[in-house]
Amino acid sequence: MELRVRDGRAVLAGEDESGEREVDPHSLPLGADLAEALHEWAKVADAVVRTETPADGVANALVARRGRQLAGRIAAVMNSPVSYTDPVSGDLLTVEAPEAPAEAEAVAEEQQEESEPTPWGTGLTVSVITAAIVAVTVVSLSLGLGETSRWLALVANVLVVGGLAPSVWLGRKVPVWRWVAYGVVTGVGVAWLALILTLL
């Protein structure tokens, strides 16, 4: 199997009965995160190649190193060696599968995460403060705009929540930012409940 970049997309090439085939990483059992990481890397690599940066530049070194890392992850998941064509230099490298299977590494990471205590006190305090700030802000904005037009208040609510949603979605799994994300979701929910009650 060989990792390549084609038109800003990562592809994995291999041989079968009909000859060489290139497939999208999403079509293999690599996991969505790894497949997305491969495509993000391919976009960056394609941009670096198009800008014709110096061969010894930092960007080229970063693209090459990230490509080797991703090839190593593919080798670990597939439990077989993976060739890697550097999109900048064109060099072909082979990355061997690690001795420890990927499942053992995942279990080790989970055990490490479980050994660290969850900071419930501090985390919930951050969530409560964030929820209060978001709730007061959304209610104040909605009531102020509601005096002019209820439709304007509704549109403002949709825009505020739509603007917060991507940050909340990205932060929900980050150890520190998840508390802020919980607070934002709670604050919006409390604000909407308060606004519904004011309409009754």
C-alpha positions in Angstrom: 0.0 0.0 0.0 1.3 3.5 -0.9 0.2 6.9 0.4 0.0 9.6 -2.3 -1.4 13.1 -2.9 -3.6 13.6 -6.0 -5.1 17.0 -6.7 -5.2 18.0 -3.1 -6.6 14.7 -1.9 -4.9 11.8 -0.2 -5.2 8.5 -1.9 -3.9 5.0 -1.1 -2.6 2.9 -4.0 -2.4 -0.8 -4.0 -2.3 -3.8 -6.4 -5.2 -6.1 -7.1 -6.2 -8.5 -9.8 -7.0 -5.7 -12.3 -3.6 -3.9 -11.6 -2.9 -0.8 -9.6 -5.8 1.1 -8.0 -6.0 4.3 -6.0 -8.7 4.5 -3.4 -10.0 7.2 -1.0 -9.0 6.7 2.6 -12.6 6.9 3.7 -13.3 3.7 1.8 -10.9 1.7 4.0 -11.3 0.8 7.7 -9.0 3.5 8.9 -11.4 5.5 11.0 -13.0 8.9 10.1 -10.4 10.9 12.1 -7.4 9.4 10.3 -9.1 9.7 6.9 -9.9 13.4 7.5 -6.3 14.0 8.8 -5.0 12.5 5.6 -7.1 14.8 3.4 -6.2 17.9 5.5 -2.5 17.0 5.1 -2.9 16.5 1.4 -4.5 19.9 1.0 -1.6 21.5 2.8 0.9 19.5 0.8 -0.7 20.5 -2.4 -0.7 24.2 -1.4 3.0 24.0 -0.5 3.9 22.4 -3.8 1.8 25.0 -5.7 3.6 27.9 -4.0 7.0 26.5 -5.0 8.6 27.1 -1.6 12.3 26.4 -1.3 13.2 22.7 -1.1 14.9 23.1 2.2 12.1 25.3 3.7 10.3 24.7 7.0 6.9 24.1 5.2 8.4 21.3 3.1 10.0 19.7 6.2 6.7 19.9 8.1 4.7 18.4 5.2 7.2 15.5 4.9 7.2 14.8 8.7 3.4 14.9 8.9 3.2 12.5 5.9 5.5 10.1 7.6 3.5 10.3 10.8 0.2 9.6 9.0 1.8 6.7 7.0 2.9 5.3 10.4 -0.7 5.5 11.7 -2.0 3.8 8.6 0.7 1.0 9.0 -0.4 0.6 12.6 -4.1 0.3 11.8 -3.6 -1.9 8.8 -0.8 -3.8 10.5 1.3 -3.8 7.4 4.1 -1.7 5.9 3.0 1.5 4.0 5.0 3.2 1.3 4.9 7.0 1.4 5.6 9.3 -1.6 6.7 12.6 -0.3 4.6 15.1 -2.3 7.3 17.8 -2.2 10.5 15.9 -3.0 8.9 12.8 -4.7 11.0 10.5 -2.5 9.5 7.1 -1.8 9.8 5.8 1.8 8.5 2.7 3.5 7.1 2.9 7.0 6.9 -0.4 8.9 4.0 -1.3 11.1 4.9 -0.9 14.8 5.4 -4.0 16.9 2.6 -3.1 19.3 -0.8 -3.3 17.7 -2.9 -0.1 17.4 -5.5 -1.5 19.9 -2.8 -1.8 22.6 -1.8 1.8 22.1 -5.4 2.9 22.3 -5.9 1.0 25.5 -2.8 2.5 27.0 -4.0 6.0 26.1 -7.4 5.3 27.6 -5.8 4.0 30.8 -3.6 7.2 31.0 -6.7 9.4 30.6 -8.6 7.4 33.3 -5.7 7.7 35.7 -5.9 11.5 35.6 -8.7 12.7 37.9 -11.5 14.8 36.4 -11.5 18.3 37.9 -15.3 18.4 38.7 -15.2 21.3 41.1 -13.2 23.7 38.8 -14.9 22.4 35.7 -18.4 22.8 36.9 -17.6 26.3 38.2 -16.4 27.3 34.8 -19.5 25.8 33.2 -21.9 27.6 35.6 -20.1 31.0 35.1 -20.1 30.5 31.3 -23.8 29.4 31.4 -24.7 32.6 33.4 -22.9 34.9 31.0 -24.4 33.3 27.9 -27.9 33.2 29.4 -27.8 36.9 30.4 -26.4 37.9 27.1 -28.9 36.0 25.0 -31.9 37.1 27.1 -30.7 40.8 27.1 -30.2 40.7 23.3 -33.5 39.0 22.7 -35.6 41.3 24.9 -33.9 44.4 23.5 -34.5 43.4 20.0 -37.9 42.0 20.8 -39.1 45.6 21.7 -38.4 46.5 18.0 -39.5 43.3 16.3 -40.0 39.7 17.5 -38.7 38.4 14.1 -35.5 40.4 14.6 -35.0 38.8 18.0 -35.6 35.4 16.6 -33.1 36.0 13.7 -30.6 37.3 16.3 -31.0 34.2 18.4 -30.4 31.9 15.4 -27.3 33.9 14.4 -25.9 33.8 17.9 -26.4 30.1 18.3 -25.2 29.4 14.8 -22.0 31.4 15.5 -21.4 29.5 18.8 -22.2 26.1 17.5 -18.9 25.4 15.6 -16.8 26.4 18.6 -18.9 24.3 21.0 -18.8 21.3 18.6 -14.9 21.5 18.4 -14.5 22.1 22.1 -16.7 19.3 23.4 -13.9 16.8 23.5 -11.0 19.0 24.6 -10.3 18.5 28.3 -10.3 22.1 29.3 -12.7 23.7 26.8 -15.4 21.0 27.3 -16.5 22.8 30.5 -16.9 26.0 28.5 -18.9 24.1 25.8 -21.2 22.6 28.5 -21.7 26.1 29.9 -22.6 27.5 26.5 -25.1 24.8 25.7 -26.7 25.1 29.2 -26.7 28.9 29.0 -28.5 28.9 25.6 -31.0 26.4 26.9 -31.8 28.4 30.0 -32.0 31.6 28.0 -34.5 30.1 25.5 -36.6 28.7 28.4 -36.7 32.1 30.0 -37.7 33.8 26.8 -40.5 31.2 26.2 -41.7 31.9 29.7 -41.8 35.7 29.1 -44.0 35.1 26.1 -46.6 33.3 28.1 
